[in-house]
Amino acid sequence: MARSGLADAARVARWADGALGPGRDGAGSDGKGTLSDETAGRAAADLGLTAPQIRAAWDTARLAGLIEVHGDSARPGWRLRAWNRDDSAVLRGWVALFDAWSLASPEPTDREPAAVAEVVSAMPQVLSFLQLSAGPVPVEQLLDLLEQRVTELRTERCEIPYGPQPEPVEEPETADAPLAPLLDWALRALASVGALTYGDGQATLTPLGSWAVWVKLEQICVAAQSPAGNIEVAAEEMLRGCAQLRPNAARAEYRAWLAARPVGSAVTELLGAARGDDALLRGLAFEALRVVGAPAEPDVRSVADEPTLRPYALLWLAEHDGIDPEDAHEVLTREEATWLWVDTAAAVADHGEAPMLVRHLESALQPTVPRLLDEVRAVGHPRTVQVLVALAAAHPDPALAKAVRRAAFQVHTGG
């Protein structure tokens, strides 16, 4: 159903990907990515649609993330690249369109902007009522609910200043204007994105709209049930709070933390935490990014050239592309795998116990300790000396510990 509703938008986005490459004119110069008349005409001729249909599909593609606008240029979004192979990308695109319903249709120009904003803020309650009703609801009933919610919003922000008060001034008529026209606009806009059907004095959520509202309610519930209470803290603090949790509990905490904030800013925070000095947080950040899934792909791909994050990013991308996690390490070069081994050892040395560090030695790719030490010294990890010193202190074999200490000394002195 989502694919069907976004079919024209996907066609226009693919056309733009091929016809509007770098250096070619396409979008207008208004900084909003609006199609020029010439480009809209070209697309209409190529795709067999009218110019107004092209413009509508283009706007839908922008709202659904199939096209990303940067100034006067536009480029394909990650959802367009994943369109044929990832149903979740299609659903996320439609949910993005659903979230932007108030932009899908021009708002009434004869209404105060404050009144429009109040209606937009109140519509989630109206949609929840529609979802619970599971059938047609008379518009009069929805209007009563909307009026109640708008009144609550006005009451919540009411402030009583101190000191003498001026005589009451009669509010402009537009401030208390009937909400029926604004409800009509909101329902028509939601119908235009496929969230509901509207006509004959009643509104009904479509199956897709009902699913979207249910997902939103589930996200709110998940965010309210954070097992460790890390919803409101920054990414680094949240990851530290998850360090002692079992994997399933940590994933539940990641989901709750992610549900409470926009995906884009959450991914940025997680990657910022991964760039820090704590190797444990680096690994946990990418575990949280696995919970994010496909929306994190562009950002993860963009950091694959950063030496500190490269092994983690390559493993994440391999698993995202369907490679079995047990085989994902094969995408790493020997040097990258060795760097990752040192980084993981640093996390164990900082936060684990000595036996864990000894067991970590057994996970190395190199068949012998001398070979491992040679390759560890060659990769130039900034924590190499500390890792080797900690390993030498933890290992019960005196001869091996001596060899490791010698290697640490050589790295420290540049030998």
Contacts in CASP RR format, 6 or more apart in sequence:
PFRMAT RR
TARGET T0000
AUTHOR 0000-0000-0000
METHOD contacts of the structure
MODEL  1
MARSGLADAARVARWADGALGPGRDGAGSDGKGTLSDETAGRAAADLGLT
APQIRAAWDTARLAGLIEVHGDSARPGWRLRAWNRDDSAVLRGWVALFDA
WSLASPEPTDREPAAVAEVVSAMPQVLSFLQLSAGPVPVEQLLDLLEQRV
TELRTERCEIPYGPQPEPVEEPETADAPLAPLLDWALRALASVGALTYGD
GQATLTPLGSWAVWVKLEQICVAAQSPAGNIEVAAEEMLRGCAQLRPNAA
RAEYRAWLAARPVGSAVTELLGAARGDDALLRGLAFEALRVVGAPAEPDV
RSVADEPTLRPYALLWLAEHDGIDPEDAHEVLTREEATWLWVDTAAAVAD
HGEAPMLVRHLESALQPTVPRLLDEVRAVGHPRTVQVLVALAAAHPDPAL
AKAVRRAAFQVHTGG
1 206 0 8 1.000
1 207 0 8 1.000
1 208 0 8 1.000
2 90 0 8 1.000
2 91 0 8 1.000
2 93 0 8 1.000
2 94 0 8 1.000
2 208 0 8 1.000
3 10 0 8 1.000
3 90 0 8 1.000
5 94 0 8 1.000
5 194 0 8 1.000
6 60 0 8 1.000
6 61 0 8 1.000
6 64 0 8 1.000
6 66 0 8 1.000
6 90 0 8 1.000
6 93 0 8 1.000
6 94 0 8 1.000
6 97 0 8 1.000
8 49 0 8 1.000
8 53 0 8 1.000
8 56 0 8 1.000
8 57 0 8 1.000
8 60 0 8 1.000
9 57 0 8 1.000
9 58 0 8 1.000
9 60 0 8 1.000
9 61 0 8 1.000
9 64 0 8 1.000
9 66 0 8 1.000
10 61 0 8 1.000
10 66 0 8 1.000
10 80 0 8 1.000
10 83 0 8 1.000
11 47 0 8 1.000
11 57 0 8 1.000
12 43 0 8 1.000
12 47 0 8 1.000
12 54 0 8 1.000
12 57 0 8 1.000
12 58 0 8 1.000
12 61 0 8 1.000
13 61 0 8 1.000
13 66 0 8 1.000
13 67 0 8 1.000
13 76 0 8 1.000
13 77 0 8 1.000
13 80 0 8 1.000
14 80 0 8 1.000
15 43 0 8 1.000
15 46 0 8 1.000
15 47 0 8 1.000
16 43 0 8 1.000
16 58 0 8 1.000
16 61 0 8 1.000
16 67 0 8 1.000
16 74 0 8 1.000
16 76 0 8 1.000
17 75 0 8 1.000
17 76 0 8 1.000
17 80 0 8 1.000
19 42 0 8 1.000
19 43 0 8 1.000
19 46 0 8 1.000
20 26 0 8 1.000
20 27 0 8 1.000
20 39 0 8 1.000
20 74 0 8 1.000
22 73 0 8 1.000
25 36 0 8 1.000
25 38 0 8 1.000
25 39 0 8 1.000
26 35 0 8 1.000
26 36 0 8 1.000
26 38 0 8 1.000
26 39 0 8 1.000
26 74 0 8 1.000
27 33 0 8 1.000
27 34 0 8 1.000
27 35 0 8 1.000
27 36 0 8 1.000
27 39 0 8 1.000
27 69 0 8 1.000
27 71 0 8 1.000
27 72 0 8 1.000
27 73 0 8 1.000
27 74 0 8 1.000
28 34 0 8 1.000
28 35 0 8 1.000
28 36 0 8 1.000
28 39 0 8 1.000
28 72 0 8 1.000
29 72 0 8 1.000
30 72 0 8 1.000
31 69 0 8 1.000
31 71 0 8 1.000
31 72 0 8 1.000
32 69 0 8 1.000
32 71 0 8 1.000
33 62 0 8 1.000
33 69 0 8 1.000
33 71 0 8 1.000
33 72 0 8 1.000
33 73 0 8 1.000
33 74 0 8 1.000
35 43 0 8 1.000
35 54 0 8 1.000
35 55 0 8 1.000
35 58 0 8 1.000
37 51 0 8 1.000
40 51 0 8 1.000
40 54 0 8 1.000
40 55 0 8 1.000
40 58 0 8 1.000
41 51 0 8 1.000
41 54 0 8 1.000
43 49 0 8 1.000
43 54 0 8 1.000
43 58 0 8 1.000
44 50 0 8 1.000
44 51 0 8 1.000
44 53 0 8 1.000
44 54 0 8 1.000
47 54 0 8 1.000
49 57 0 8 1.000
58 67 0 8 1.000
59 104 0 8 1.000
60 97 0 8 1.000
60 104 0 8 1.000
60 193 0 8 1.000
61 67 0 8 1.000
62 69 0 8 1.000
62 74 0 8 1.000
63 96 0 8 1.000
63 97 0 8 1.000
63 100 0 8 1.000
63 103 0 8 1.000
63 104 0 8 1.000
64 79 0 8 1.000
64 93 0 8 1.000
64 94 0 8 1.000
64 96 0 8 1.000
64 97 0 8 1.000
65 77 0 8 1.000
65 79 0 8 1.000
65 80 0 8 1.000
65 93 0 8 1.000
65 96 0 8 1.000
66 76 0 8 1.000
66 77 0 8 1.000
66 79 0 8 1.000
66 80 0 8 1.000
66 83 0 8 1.000
66 93 0 8 1.000
67 74 0 8 1.000
67 75 0 8 1.000
67 76 0 8 1.000
67 77 0 8 1.000
67 80 0 8 1.000
68 74 0 8 1.000
68 75 0 8 1.000
68 76 0 8 1.000
68 77 0 8 1.000
77 298 0 8 1.000
78 89 0 8 1.000
78 294 0 8 1.000
78 295 0 8 1.000
78 297 0 8 1.000
78 298 0 8 1.000
79 89 0 8 1.000
79 90 0 8 1.000
79 92 0 8 1.000
79 93 0 8 1.000
82 89 0 8 1.000
82 294 0 8 1.000
82 297 0 8 1.000
83 89 0 8 1.000
83 90 0 8 1.000
86 294 0 8 1.000
88 294 0 8 1.000
89 294 0 8 1.000
92 294 0 8 1.000
92 295 0 8 1.000
94 193 0 8 1.000
94 208 0 8 1.000
94 212 0 8 1.000
95 212 0 8 1.000
95 215 0 8 1.000
97 104 0 8 1.000
97 193 0 8 1.000
98 193 0 8 1.000
98 194 0 8 1.000
98 195 0 8 1.000
98 209 0 8 1.000
98 212 0 8 1.000
100 193 0 8 1.000
101 186 0 8 1.000
101 189 0 8 1.000
101 190 0 8 1.000
101 192 0 8 1.000
101 193 0 8 1.000
101 195 0 8 1.000
102 120 0 8 1.000
102 186 0 8 1.000
102 189 0 8 1.000
104 189 0 8 1.000
104 192 0 8 1.000
104 193 0 8 1.000
105 185 0 8 1.000
105 188 0 8 1.000
105 189 0 8 1.000
105 192 0 8 1.000
107 116 0 8 1.000
107 185 0 8 1.000
108 116 0 8 1.000
108 181 0 8 1.000
108 182 0 8 1.000
108 185 0 8 1.000
111 174 0 8 1.000
111 177 0 8 1.000
111 181 0 8 1.000
111 182 0 8 1.000
112 174 0 8 1.000
112 175 0 8 1.000
112 177 0 8 1.000
114 175 0 8 1.000
115 174 0 8 1.000
115 175 0 8 1.000
115 177 0 8 1.000
115 179 0 8 1.000
115 182 0 8 1.000
116 182 0 8 1.000
118 150 0 8 1.000
118 153 0 8 1.000
118 154 0 8 1.000
119 146 0 8 1.000
119 150 0 8 1.000
119 179 0 8 1.000
119 182 0 8 1.000
119 183 0 8 1.000
119 185 0 8 1.000
119 186 0 8 1.000
120 186 0 8 1.000
121 153 0 8 1.000
122 146 0 8 1.000
122 149 0 8 1.000
122 150 0 8 1.000
122 153 0 8 1.000
123 146 0 8 1.000
123 186 0 8 1.000
123 190 0 8 1.000
124 216 0 8 1.000
125 145 0 8 1.000
125 149 0 8 1.000
126 142 0 8 1.000
126 145 0 8 1.000
126 146 0 8 1.000
126 149 0 8 1.000
126 183 0 8 1.000
126 186 0 8 1.000
127 190 0 8 1.000
127 195 0 8 1.000
127 205 0 8 1.000
127 213 0 8 1.000
128 213 0 8 1.000
128 217 0 8 1.000
129 137 0 8 1.000
129 142 0 8 1.000
129 145 0 8 1.000
130 137 0 8 1.000
130 142 0 8 1.000
130 196 0 8 1.000
130 203 0 8 1.000
130 204 0 8 1.000
130 205 0 8 1.000
130 210 0 8 1.000
130 213 0 8 1.000
131 205 0 8 1.000
131 209 0 8 1.000
131 210 0 8 1.000
131 213 0 8 1.000
131 214 0 8 1.000
131 217 0 8 1.000
134 210 0 8 1.000
135 204 0 8 1.000
135 205 0 8 1.000
136 202 0 8 1.000
136 203 0 8 1.000
136 204 0 8 1.000
137 202 0 8 1.000
137 203 0 8 1.000
137 204 0 8 1.000
138 201 0 8 1.000
138 202 0 8 1.000
139 183 0 8 1.000
139 184 0 8 1.000
139 187 0 8 1.000
139 201 0 8 1.000
139 202 0 8 1.000
139 203 0 8 1.000
142 183 0 8 1.000
142 187 0 8 1.000
142 203 0 8 1.000
143 179 0 8 1.000
143 180 0 8 1.000
143 183 0 8 1.000
146 179 0 8 1.000
146 183 0 8 1.000
147 179 0 8 1.000
150 179 0 8 1.000
187 196 0 8 1.000
187 198 0 8 1.000
187 203 0 8 1.000
188 198 0 8 1.000
190 196 0 8 1.000
190 198 0 8 1.000
191 197 0 8 1.000
191 198 0 8 1.000
191 203 0 8 1.000
194 206 0 8 1.000
194 208 0 8 1.000
194 209 0 8 1.000
195 205 0 8 1.000
195 206 0 8 1.000
195 208 0 8 1.000
195 209 0 8 1.000
195 212 0 8 1.000
196 203 0 8 1.000
196 204 0 8 1.000
196 205 0 8 1.000
196 206 0 8 1.000
196 209 0 8 1.000
197 203 0 8 1.000
197 204 0 8 1.000
197 206 0 8 1.000
205 213 0 8 1.000
219 259 0 8 1.000
220 259 0 8 1.000
222 255 0 8 1.000
222 256 0 8 1.000
222 259 0 8 1.000
223 231 0 8 1.000
223 256 0 8 1.000
223 259 0 8 1.000
223 260 0 8 1.000
225 256 0 8 1.000
226 253 0 8 1.000
226 256 0 8 1.000
226 257 0 8 1.000
227 245 0 8 1.000
227 249 0 8 1.000
227 252 0 8 1.000
227 253 0 8 1.000
227 256 0 8 1.000
228 241 0 8 1.000
228 242 0 8 1.000
228 245 0 8 1.000
228 249 0 8 1.000
228 253 0 8 1.000
229 253 0 8 1.000
229 256 0 8 1.000
230 237 0 8 1.000
230 238 0 8 1.000
230 241 0 8 1.000
230 242 0 8 1.000
230 253 0 8 1.000
230 256 0 8 1.000
230 257 0 8 1.000
231 256 0 8 1.000
231 257 0 8 1.000
231 260 0 8 1.000
232 260 0 8 1.000
234 269 0 8 1.000
234 273 0 8 1.000
235 257 0 8 1.000
235 266 0 8 1.000
235 269 0 8 1.000
235 270 0 8 1.000
235 272 0 8 1.000
235 273 0 8 1.000
235 285 0 8 1.000
235 288 0 8 1.000
236 273 0 8 1.000
236 281 0 8 1.000
238 253 0 8 1.000
238 257 0 8 1.000
239 270 0 8 1.000
239 273 0 8 1.000
239 281 0 8 1.000
239 284 0 8 1.000
239 285 0 8 1.000
239 288 0 8 1.000
240 281 0 8 1.000
241 253 0 8 1.000
242 249 0 8 1.000
242 250 0 8 1.000
242 253 0 8 1.000
242 254 0 8 1.000
242 284 0 8 1.000
242 288 0 8 1.000
243 280 0 8 1.000
243 284 0 8 1.000
243 351 0 8 1.000
245 253 0 8 1.000
250 284 0 8 1.000
250 287 0 8 1.000
251 287 0 8 1.000
251 291 0 8 1.000
254 287 0 8 1.000
254 288 0 8 1.000
254 291 0 8 1.000
255 291 0 8 1.000
257 266 0 8 1.000
257 288 0 8 1.000
258 266 0 8 1.000
258 288 0 8 1.000
258 291 0 8 1.000
258 292 0 8 1.000
263 292 0 8 1.000
263 295 0 8 1.000
263 296 0 8 1.000
264 295 0 8 1.000
264 299 0 8 1.000
266 292 0 8 1.000
267 289 0 8 1.000
267 292 0 8 1.000
267 295 0 8 1.000
267 296 0 8 1.000
267 299 0 8 1.000
268 299 0 8 1.000
270 285 0 8 1.000
270 286 0 8 1.000
270 288 0 8 1.000
270 289 0 8 1.000
270 292 0 8 1.000
271 285 0 8 1.000
271 289 0 8 1.000
271 299 0 8 1.000
271 300 0 8 1.000
271 303 0 8 1.000
271 309 0 8 1.000
272 285 0 8 1.000
273 281 0 8 1.000
273 282 0 8 1.000
273 285 0 8 1.000
274 281 0 8 1.000
274 282 0 8 1.000
274 283 0 8 1.000
274 285 0 8 1.000
274 286 0 8 1.000
274 308 0 8 1.000
274 309 0 8 1.000
274 312 0 8 1.000
275 282 0 8 1.000
275 306 0 8 1.000
275 308 0 8 1.000
275 309 0 8 1.000
276 282 0 8 1.000
276 308 0 8 1.000
278 347 0 8 1.000
278 350 0 8 1.000
279 343 0 8 1.000
279 344 0 8 1.000
279 346 0 8 1.000
279 347 0 8 1.000
279 350 0 8 1.000
279 383 0 8 1.000
280 347 0 8 1.000
280 350 0 8 1.000
280 351 0 8 1.000
282 308 0 8 1.000
282 309 0 8 1.000
282 312 0 8 1.000
282 343 0 8 1.000
282 347 0 8 1.000
283 312 0 8 1.000
283 347 0 8 1.000
286 312 0 8 1.000
286 313 0 8 1.000
286 315 0 8 1.000
286 316 0 8 1.000
289 296 0 8 1.000
289 300 0 8 1.000
289 316 0 8 1.000
290 316 0 8 1.000
290 319 0 8 1.000
293 320 0 8 1.000
294 320 0 8 1.000
296 316 0 8 1.000
297 317 0 8 1.000
297 320 0 8 1.000
300 313 0 8 1.000
300 316 0 8 1.000
300 317 0 8 1.000
300 320 0 8 1.000
301 313 0 8 1.000
301 317 0 8 1.000
303 309 0 8 1.000
303 310 0 8 1.000
303 313 0 8 1.000
304 310 0 8 1.000
304 313 0 8 1.000
304 314 0 8 1.000
304 317 0 8 1.000
306 313 0 8 1.000
307 339 0 8 1.000
310 336 0 8 1.000
311 332 0 8 1.000
311 336 0 8 1.000
311 337 0 8 1.000
311 339 0 8 1.000
311 340 0 8 1.000
311 343 0 8 1.000
312 340 0 8 1.000
314 331 0 8 1.000
314 332 0 8 1.000
314 336 0 8 1.000
315 328 0 8 1.000
315 329 0 8 1.000
315 331 0 8 1.000
315 332 0 8 1.000
317 331 0 8 1.000
318 328 0 8 1.000
318 331 0 8 1.000
319 325 0 8 1.000
319 328 0 8 1.000
323 330 0 8 1.000
323 331 0 8 1.000
329 337 0 8 1.000
332 340 0 8 1.000
334 365 0 8 1.000
334 375 0 8 1.000
335 375 0 8 1.000
335 378 0 8 1.000
335 379 0 8 1.000
337 365 0 8 1.000
338 364 0 8 1.000
338 365 0 8 1.000
338 366 0 8 1.000
338 372 0 8 1.000
338 375 0 8 1.000
338 376 0 8 1.000
338 378 0 8 1.000
338 379 0 8 1.000
339 379 0 8 1.000
339 380 0 8 1.000
339 381 0 8 1.000
341 360 0 8 1.000
341 363 0 8 1.000
341 364 0 8 1.000
341 365 0 8 1.000
341 376 0 8 1.000
342 376 0 8 1.000
342 379 0 8 1.000
342 381 0 8 1.000
342 383 0 8 1.000
342 384 0 8 1.000
342 387 0 8 1.000
343 381 0 8 1.000
343 383 0 8 1.000
344 360 0 8 1.000
345 357 0 8 1.000
345 360 0 8 1.000
345 383 0 8 1.000
345 387 0 8 1.000
345 390 0 8 1.000
345 391 0 8 1.000
346 381 0 8 1.000
346 383 0 8 1.000
346 386 0 8 1.000
346 387 0 8 1.000
348 356 0 8 1.000
348 357 0 8 1.000
348 360 0 8 1.000
349 357 0 8 1.000
349 383 0 8 1.000
349 386 0 8 1.000
349 387 0 8 1.000
349 390 0 8 1.000
349 391 0 8 1.000
354 393 0 8 1.000
354 394 0 8 1.000
355 394 0 8 1.000
357 390 0 8 1.000
357 391 0 8 1.000
357 394 0 8 1.000
358 391 0 8 1.000
358 394 0 8 1.000
358 395 0 8 1.000
358 396 0 8 1.000
361 369 0 8 1.000
361 372 0 8 1.000
361 391 0 8 1.000
361 395 0 8 1.000
364 372 0 8 1.000
366 372 0 8 1.000
366 375 0 8 1.000
369 400 0 8 1.000
369 403 0 8 1.000
369 404 0 8 1.000
370 403 0 8 1.000
373 388 0 8 1.000
373 403 0 8 1.000
373 404 0 8 1.000
373 407 0 8 1.000
376 384 0 8 1.000
376 387 0 8 1.000
376 388 0 8 1.000
376 407 0 8 1.000
377 384 0 8 1.000
377 407 0 8 1.000
377 410 0 8 1.000
377 411 0 8 1.000
381 387 0 8 1.000
384 408 0 8 1.000
384 411 0 8 1.000
385 408 0 8 1.000
385 411 0 8 1.000
385 412 0 8 1.000
388 404 0 8 1.000
388 405 0 8 1.000
388 407 0 8 1.000
388 408 0 8 1.000
388 411 0 8 1.000
389 405 0 8 1.000
389 408 0 8 1.000
391 401 0 8 1.000
391 404 0 8 1.000
392 401 0 8 1.000
392 402 0 8 1.000
392 404 0 8 1.000
392 405 0 8 1.000
392 408 0 8 1.000
393 401 0 8 1.000
395 401 0 8 1.000
395 404 0 8 1.000
END
